[in-house]
């Protein structure tokens, strides 16, 4: 089981590495090309597009993963086909309708944000919504099959064509061009996944179908709440900044947010891998798995948060340039969001055990808290307030999930394993603070490497990381 998860985690992590490194690099270049004003337009429209994609999903992607994994495990191909056909019909028409609404109401949306320059970008966003929604459907199908290699290939193709089309178009058409490249890349990714499905998995598409389970409709309903709330959670702060302040402030905020959550995505990449795996595990096995997962995630998450907190100013200066110095305070606050974000995989247990109602409820409550905090904090503190609202609501979400796992399934989450990584991270941060400010980039790199070595040295001394852990890694990857 560990080797199977490790193999899928490798593909999934590779896809996320490609996506995050490519996406972050492209975002940095676009930020420099577009400057804060046009980068704000690009970020605001993209945030609205992501919210629209959530409404075109309505929990279908999560249902595809769950029921594909479940019935493949039972070798019931009729049920696999029945659910897939049923889910695709809903997804296609939802994506088409929502994309059409976005295109036809582009001028009205632009007037809501008091900026007529947003009209054409909003029309282009309709294409993003349609093609991304269909690509995500087939991606979910492969995840349900635990064929993460196709997710990796899809992500690689998507990122390649974002560069091929997005960057040149951005030079000519600015924000509209960057968004058009985004839409074309999603179209090509969808065509690639469609080809794989119909050429290699025809037996899962064509043939006799069974009626979908009645429980699948209920599952979709709760997954709808969870998915819409989850995406809203991710992008509502940018939309509210655009509405309450202006699109330029969105550019500053997204500049810092992109760096932090690219790292969160890498650390929490196990969520997607563990969803189909948890479906087939007992509660006892999940508890044993969580003990190791929490330990290893903590070893990465806490020092990463400390490092980002300390290096926020230098990262913004080096990555985005002096035009984005206003993003520094938001990034300092957002660095703490890395800690709860790293434990996102805990929420997948509810969905894998067919209790999406619980995850839907807790994510919705957390999202509402986030919106309320955003409103008051943005008006009083600007984008720093949005960052603070994100951090508070994400810590609330993780704490609530831990308590509900214990109450619902009797699954206890052992966080005692985080004590030593936290201690070592604090010592590392103190070491960095006491060091003299580096006079050159080379000296700065040496100081950071020294701090990392100190961190891992303390982990071994305090037995936060042991030889047993190293043997476990070796066994998993068959060295």
C-alpha positions as CSV (number, residue, x, y, z in Angstrom):
1,X,0.0,0.0,0.0
2,X,2.8,2.4,0.9
3,X,4.6,1.7,-2.3
4,X,1.5,2.1,-4.4
5,X,0.8,5.5,-2.6
6,X,4.5,6.4,-3.1
7,X,4.3,5.7,-6.8
8,X,1.1,7.7,-7.3
9,X,2.5,10.4,-5.0
10,X,5.6,10.6,-7.2
11,X,3.5,11.2,-10.3
12,X,1.2,13.6,-8.5
13,X,4.1,15.5,-6.9
14,X,5.8,15.6,-10.3
15,X,2.7,17.1,-11.8
16,X,2.5,19.6,-9.0
17,X,6.2,20.5,-9.3
18,X,5.8,21.0,-13.0
19,X,2.6,23.0,-12.4
20,X,3.8,25.1,-9.5
21,X,7.3,25.8,-10.8
22,X,6.0,26.5,-14.3
23,X,3.0,28.5,-13.1
24,X,5.0,30.5,-10.6
25,X,7.7,31.3,-13.1
26,X,5.1,32.3,-15.7
27,X,3.2,34.4,-13.1
28,X,6.5,36.2,-12.2
29,X,7.2,37.0,-15.8
30,X,3.7,38.1,-16.5
31,X,3.7,40.2,-13.4
32,X,6.8,42.0,-14.7
33,X,5.4,42.3,-18.2
34,X,2.0,43.5,-17.2
35,X,3.0,45.7,-14.2
36,X,0.8,45.9,-11.1
37,X,-2.2,47.5,-12.9
38,X,-2.6,45.0,-15.7
39,X,-1.5,42.1,-13.6
40,X,-4.3,43.0,-11.2
41,X,-6.8,42.8,-14.1
42,X,-5.4,39.4,-15.1
43,X,-5.5,38.1,-11.4
44,X,-9.0,39.4,-10.7
45,X,-10.5,37.9,-13.9
46,X,-8.8,34.6,-13.3
47,X,-10.1,34.6,-9.7
48,X,-13.7,35.1,-11.1
49,X,-13.1,32.3,-13.7
50,X,-12.0,29.9,-10.9
51,X,-15.2,30.7,-9.0
52,X,-17.2,30.0,-12.1
53,X,-15.4,26.7,-12.6
54,X,-16.5,25.7,-9.1
55,X,-20.1,26.2,-10.1
56,X,-19.6,24.2,-13.3
57,X,-18.2,21.4,-11.2
58,X,-20.8,21.2,-8.4
59,X,-18.9,18.3,-6.7
60,X,-18.9,16.2,-9.8
61,X,-15.1,15.8,-10.0
62,X,-15.0,14.5,-6.4
63,X,-17.8,12.1,-7.2
64,X,-16.1,10.8,-10.3
65,X,-13.0,10.0,-8.2
66,X,-14.9,8.3,-5.4
67,X,-17.2,6.1,-7.5
68,X,-14.6,5.2,-10.1
69,X,-12.2,4.1,-7.4
70,X,-14.9,2.2,-5.5
71,X,-16.4,0.2,-8.4
72,X,-13.0,-0.4,-10.0
73,X,-12.0,-2.0,-6.7
74,X,-15.1,-4.2,-7.0
75,X,-14.4,-4.9,-10.7
76,X,-18.0,-3.7,-11.6
77,X,-17.4,-2.1,-15.0
78,X,-21.2,-1.5,-15.6
79,X,-21.3,0.7,-12.5
80,X,-18.2,2.5,-13.6
81,X,-19.7,3.3,-17.0
82,X,-23.1,4.2,-15.5
83,X,-21.7,6.7,-13.1
84,X,-19.2,8.2,-15.6
85,X,-21.9,8.7,-18.3
86,X,-24.3,10.3,-15.7
87,X,-21.6,12.6,-14.3
88,X,-20.4,13.7,-17.7
89,X,-23.8,14.8,-18.9
90,X,-24.3,17.0,-15.9
91,X,-20.7,18.4,-16.2
92,X,-20.9,19.2,-19.9
93,X,-24.2,21.2,-19.7
94,X,-23.2,23.0,-16.5
95,X,-19.9,24.1,-18.1
96,X,-21.6,25.2,-21.3
97,X,-24.3,27.3,-19.5
98,X,-21.9,29.0,-17.0
99,X,-19.4,29.8,-19.8
100,X,-22.2,31.3,-21.8
101,X,-23.4,33.4,-18.9
102,X,-19.8,34.7,-18.3
103,X,-19.4,35.7,-21.9
104,X,-22.8,37.4,-22.4
105,X,-22.6,39.3,-19.1
106,X,-19.0,40.4,-19.4
107,X,-19.9,44.1,-19.6
108,X,-22.1,44.0,-16.6
109,X,-19.4,42.2,-14.6
110,X,-16.9,44.9,-15.6
111,X,-19.3,47.6,-14.3
112,X,-19.6,45.8,-11.0
113,X,-15.9,46.2,-10.5
114,X,-16.1,49.8,-11.9
115,X,-13.5,49.1,-14.6
116,X,-14.6,48.8,-18.3
117,X,-11.2,47.3,-19.2
118,X,-12.4,44.0,-17.6
119,X,-15.1,43.4,-20.2
120,X,-13.0,41.6,-22.9
121,X,-11.0,39.6,-20.3
122,X,-14.2,38.4,-18.8
123,X,-15.4,37.2,-22.2
124,X,-12.2,35.2,-22.7
125,X,-12.6,33.7,-19.2
126,X,-15.7,32.0,-20.6
127,X,-13.5,29.8,-22.7
128,X,-11.3,29.0,-19.7
129,X,-14.3,27.9,-17.7
130,X,-15.6,25.5,-20.4
131,X,-12.4,23.8,-21.4
132,X,-10.9,23.7,-17.9
133,X,-14.1,22.1,-16.6
134,X,-14.0,19.3,-19.2
135,X,-10.3,18.7,-18.7
136,X,-10.8,18.4,-14.9
137,X,-13.5,15.8,-15.5
138,X,-11.2,13.4,-17.3
139,X,-8.4,14.2,-14.9
140,X,-10.7,13.1,-12.0
141,X,-11.5,9.9,-13.9
142,X,-7.8,9.0,-14.1
143,X,-7.3,9.8,-10.4
144,X,-10.2,7.5,-9.6
145,X,-8.3,4.8,-11.6
146,X,-5.2,5.7,-9.7
147,X,-3.4,6.4,-13.0
148,X,-1.6,9.5,-11.9
149,X,0.8,9.3,-14.8
150,X,-1.9,10.8,-17.1
151,X,-2.5,13.6,-14.6
152,X,1.3,14.3,-14.8
153,X,1.3,14.3,-18.6
154,X,-1.8,16.5,-18.8
155,X,-0.3,19.0,-16.4
156,X,3.0,19.0,-18.4
157,X,1.1,19.6,-21.7
158,X,-1.0,22.3,-20.2
159,X,2.0,24.2,-18.8
160,X,3.9,23.9,-22.0
161,X,1.2,25.5,-24.1
162,X,0.6,28.2,-21.5
163,X,4.1,29.3,-22.3
164,X,3.7,28.7,-26.0
165,X,0.6,30.8,-26.3
166,X,0.2,32.8,-23.1
167,X,3.5,34.6,-23.0
168,X,3.6,35.9,-26.6
169,X,0.0,36.9,-26.5
170,X,0.6,38.8,-23.2
171,X,3.3,40.9,-24.9
172,X,0.8,42.0,-27.5
173,X,-2.6,42.0,-25.8
174,X,-1.5,42.3,-22.1
175,X,-4.0,40.8,-19.6
176,X,-6.4,39.6,-22.4
177,X,-3.6,37.9,-24.2
178,X,-2.4,36.0,-21.1
179,X,-6.0,34.8,-20.4
180,X,-6.4,33.7,-24.0
181,X,-3.3,31.6,-23.7
182,X,-4.7,30.1,-20.6
183,X,-7.9,29.1,-22.4
184,X,-6.0,27.6,-25.4
185,X,-3.8,25.5,-23.0
186,X,-6.9,24.1,-21.3
187,X,-8.4,23.1,-24.7
188,X,-5.3,21.2,-25.7
189,X,-5.1,19.5,-22.3
190,X,-8.7,18.4,-22.7
191,X,-8.1,17.0,-26.2
192,X,-5.1,15.1,-24.9
193,X,-7.0,13.4,-22.1
194,X,-10.0,12.7,-24.4
195,X,-7.7,10.9,-26.8
196,X,-6.2,8.7,-24.0
197,X,-9.6,7.8,-22.6
198,X,-11.1,6.7,-25.9
199,X,-7.9,5.0,-27.2
200,X,-6.8,3.1,-24.1
201,X,-9.8,2.9,-21.8
202,X,-12.6,2.2,-24.3
203,X,-13.9,-0.8,-22.3
204,X,-14.7,1.7,-19.4
205,X,-16.5,4.0,-21.7
206,X,-18.4,1.8,-24.1
207,X,-20.6,-1.1,-23.2
208,X,-23.5,-2.0,-20.9
209,X,-24.2,0.5,-18.2
210,X,-25.9,0.2,-14.8
211,X,-28.0,2.9,-13.2
212,X,-26.0,5.2,-10.9
213,X,-26.4,4.7,-7.2
214,X,-29.0,6.9,-5.5
215,X,-26.4,7.7,-3.0
216,X,-24.3,9.3,-5.7
217,X,-26.9,12.1,-6.1
218,X,-26.6,12.8,-2.4
219,X,-22.9,12.6,-2.6
220,X,-22.8,15.2,-5.4
221,X,-25.0,17.5,-3.4
222,X,-22.7,17.6,-0.4
223,X,-19.6,17.6,-2.7
224,X,-21.1,20.6,-4.4
225,X,-21.2,22.5,-1.2
226,X,-17.7,21.5,-0.4
227,X,-16.2,22.2,-3.8
228,X,-18.0,25.6,-4.2
229,X,-17.0,26.6,-0.7
230,X,-13.4,25.4,-1.3
231,X,-12.9,27.4,-4.5
232,X,-14.7,30.4,-3.0
233,X,-12.3,30.1,-0.1
234,X,-9.3,30.3,-2.4
235,X,-10.4,33.2,-4.6
236,X,-12.9,35.2,-2.7
237,X,-10.3,37.4,-1.0
238,X,-9.0,38.5,-4.5
239,X,-12.5,39.3,-5.7
240,X,-13.3,41.2,-2.5
241,X,-10.1,43.2,-2.8
242,X,-11.0,44.1,-6.4
243,X,-14.5,45.1,-5.3
244,X,-13.6,47.0,-2.0
245,X,-10.3,48.4,-3.2
246,X,-9.1,48.1,-6.8
247,X,-7.6,45.7,-9.3
248,X,-4.0,47.0,-8.7
249,X,-4.3,45.9,-5.1
250,X,-5.4,42.5,-6.3
251,X,-2.1,42.3,-8.3
252,X,0.0,43.0,-5.1
253,X,-2.0,40.4,-3.1
254,X,-1.8,37.7,-5.7
255,X,1.9,38.2,-6.1
256,X,2.5,37.2,-2.5
257,X,-0.3,34.6,-2.5
258,X,1.0,32.8,-5.5
259,X,4.4,32.1,-3.9
260,X,3.0,30.9,-0.6
261,X,0.4,28.6,-2.1
262,X,2.6,27.2,-4.7
263,X,4.6,25.8,-1.8
264,X,1.4,24.7,0.0
265,X,0.4,22.8,-3.1
266,X,3.6,20.9,-3.2
267,X,3.5,20.0,0.5
268,X,-0.2,19.0,0.5
269,X,0.1,17.1,-2.7
270,X,-0.9,13.9,-0.9
271,X,-4.5,14.9,-0.8
272,X,-5.3,13.9,-4.3
273,X,-3.3,10.6,-4.0
274,X,-4.9,9.6,-0.7
275,X,-8.5,10.2,-1.6
276,X,-8.9,6.9,-3.6
277,X,-6.5,5.1,-1.3
278,X,-8.4,6.1,1.9
279,X,-11.6,4.8,0.2
280,X,-10.1,1.3,0.5
281,X,-8.6,1.5,4.0
282,X,-10.0,0.8,7.4
283,X,-10.2,3.5,10.1
284,X,-7.3,1.8,12.0
285,X,-5.1,1.8,8.9
286,X,-5.9,5.4,8.4
287,X,-4.8,6.3,11.9
288,X,-1.5,4.5,11.4
289,X,-1.0,6.2,8.1
290,X,-1.8,9.7,9.6
291,X,0.8,9.3,12.3
292,X,3.6,9.0,9.7
293,X,2.0,11.6,7.4
294,X,1.7,14.2,10.1
295,X,5.3,13.7,11.1
296,X,6.7,14.0,7.6
297,X,4.5,16.9,6.6
298,X,5.5,18.8,9.8
299,X,9.2,18.3,9.1
300,X,8.7,20.2,5.8
301,X,5.9,22.7,6.7
302,X,7.1,24.3,9.8
303,X,10.6,25.3,8.7
304,X,9.2,26.4,5.3
305,X,6.8,28.7,7.1
306,X,9.6,30.1,9.3
307,X,11.9,30.6,6.2
308,X,9.2,32.4,4.2
309,X,8.4,34.6,7.1
310,X,12.0,35.7,7.4
311,X,12.8,36.0,3.7
312,X,9.5,37.7,2.5
313,X,11.1,41.0,1.7
314,X,14.0,39.5,-0.2
315,X,11.8,37.1,-2.1
316,X,9.5,39.9,-3.3
317,X,12.4,42.1,-4.3
318,X,14.2,39.3,-6.2
319,X,11.2,37.6,-7.8
320,X,8.9,40.6,-8.7
321,X,11.1,43.7,-8.5
322,X,10.6,47.0,-6.8
323,X,7.2,47.6,-8.5
324,X,5.8,45.0,-6.1
325,X,7.2,46.1,-2.7
326,X,3.6,46.8,-1.5
327,X,3.1,43.0,-1.5
328,X,5.7,42.4,1.3
329,X,3.4,42.9,4.4
330,X,0.8,40.5,2.9
331,X,3.4,37.9,2.3
332,X,4.8,38.1,5.8
333,X,1.3,37.3,7.2
334,X,0.5,34.7,4.5
335,X,3.6,32.7,5.3
336,X,1.7,31.3,8.4
337,X,-1.0,29.9,6.1
338,X,1.5,27.4,4.9
339,X,1.1,25.4,8.2
340,X,-2.6,24.6,8.1
341,X,-2.5,24.4,4.3
342,X,0.0,21.5,4.5
343,X,-2.5,19.4,6.3
344,X,-5.2,19.6,3.6
345,X,-5.2,15.8,3.2
346,X,-7.0,15.4,6.5
347,X,-10.3,16.6,4.9
348,X,-10.2,13.9,2.2
349,X,-11.0,11.2,4.8
350,X,-14.6,12.4,5.0
351,X,-15.2,12.1,1.3
352,X,-13.4,8.8,1.0
353,X,-15.7,7.4,3.7
354,X,-18.8,8.8,1.9
355,X,-19.4,11.5,4.5
356,X,-19.1,14.6,2.3
357,X,-21.8,16.2,4.4
358,X,-19.3,16.7,7.2
359,X,-16.5,18.1,5.0
360,X,-19.1,20.3,3.2
361,X,-20.3,21.7,6.5
362,X,-16.9,22.5,8.0
363,X,-15.6,24.0,4.7
364,X,-18.7,26.1,4.3
365,X,-18.5,27.5,7.9
366,X,-14.8,28.2,7.4
367,X,-15.5,30.0,4.1
368,X,-18.2,32.1,5.7
369,X,-15.8,33.0,8.5
370,X,-13.2,33.9,5.8
371,X,-15.7,36.2,3.9
372,X,-16.7,38.0,7.1
373,X,-13.1,38.5,8.2
374,X,-12.2,39.6,4.7
375,X,-14.9,42.3,4.7
376,X,-13.9,43.9,8.0
377,X,-10.1,43.4,7.7
378,X,-9.8,44.6,4.1
379,X,-11.6,47.8,4.9
380,X,-9.4,48.4,7.9
381,X,-6.0,47.0,6.9
382,X,-6.1,46.5,3.1
383,X,-4.5,43.5,1.6
384,X,-2.8,42.7,4.9
385,X,-6.3,42.2,6.3
386,X,-7.1,39.8,3.5
387,X,-3.9,37.8,4.4
388,X,-4.9,37.8,8.1
389,X,-8.4,36.5,7.3
390,X,-6.9,33.7,5.2
391,X,-4.6,32.6,8.0
392,X,-7.2,32.7,10.7
393,X,-9.9,30.8,8.7
394,X,-7.5,28.1,7.5
395,X,-6.3,27.4,11.1
396,X,-10.0,27.2,12.1
397,X,-10.6,24.7,9.2
398,X,-7.8,22.3,10.3
399,X,-8.8,22.4,13.9
400,X,-12.4,21.7,13.1
401,X,-11.5,18.8,10.8
402,X,-9.3,17.2,13.5
403,X,-12.1,17.4,16.0
404,X,-14.8,16.1,13.6
405,X,-12.6,13.1,12.5
406,X,-12.4,12.0,16.1
407,X,-16.2,12.6,16.7
408,X,-17.4,11.0,13.5
409,X,-15.1,8.1,12.9
410,X,-13.1,7.8,16.2
411,X,-10.0,8.7,14.2
412,X,-7.5,10.4,16.4
413,X,-4.9,12.7,14.8
414,X,-1.6,12.6,16.6
415,X,-0.1,16.0,16.6
416,X,2.5,15.3,19.3
417,X,4.8,14.3,16.4
418,X,4.9,18.0,15.4
419,X,6.5,19.2,18.6
420,X,10.1,18.5,17.6
421,X,9.8,20.0,14.1
422,X,8.2,23.2,15.7
423,X,11.1,23.4,18.2
424,X,13.8,22.9,15.5
425,X,12.1,25.5,13.2
426,X,12.0,28.1,16.0
427,X,15.7,27.6,16.7
428,X,16.4,27.9,13.0
429,X,14.4,31.1,12.8
430,X,16.3,32.5,15.8
431,X,19.6,31.6,14.2
432,X,18.6,33.5,11.0
433,X,17.5,36.6,13.0
434,X,20.8,36.7,14.9
435,X,22.9,36.4,11.7
436,X,24.1,39.7,10.2
437,X,22.2,40.9,7.2
438,X,24.0,39.4,4.1
439,X,25.9,41.9,2.0
440,X,25.6,39.7,-1.2
441,X,23.4,37.0,-2.6
442,X,26.1,34.4,-2.2
443,X,26.4,35.2,1.5
444,X,22.7,35.0,1.9
445,X,22.5,31.6,0.3
446,X,25.3,30.3,2.6
447,X,23.4,31.6,5.6
448,X,20.1,29.9,4.5
449,X,21.9,26.6,3.8
450,X,23.5,26.8,7.3
451,X,20.1,27.4,8.9
452,X,18.7,24.3,7.0
453,X,21.6,22.1,8.2
454,X,21.1,23.4,11.7
455,X,17.4,22.5,11.5
456,X,18.0,18.9,10.3
457,X,20.8,18.5,12.8
458,X,18.4,19.4,15.7
459,X,15.8,17.0,14.3
460,X,18.3,14.1,14.5
461,X,19.5,15.1,17.9
462,X,16.0,15.3,19.3
463,X,15.0,12.1,17.5
464,X,12.4,14.0,15.5
465,X,13.9,12.2,12.5
466,X,15.5,8.8,13.0
467,X,17.2,6.0,11.1
468,X,13.9,4.1,11.2
469,X,12.4,6.9,9.1
470,X,15.2,6.7,6.6
471,X,14.8,3.0,6.3
472,X,11.1,3.5,5.8
473,X,11.7,5.8,2.8
474,X,14.2,3.3,1.4
475,X,11.7,0.5,1.7
476,X,9.0,2.5,0.0
477,X,11.1,3.4,-3.0
478,X,12.8,0.0,-3.1
479,X,16.4,1.3,-2.9
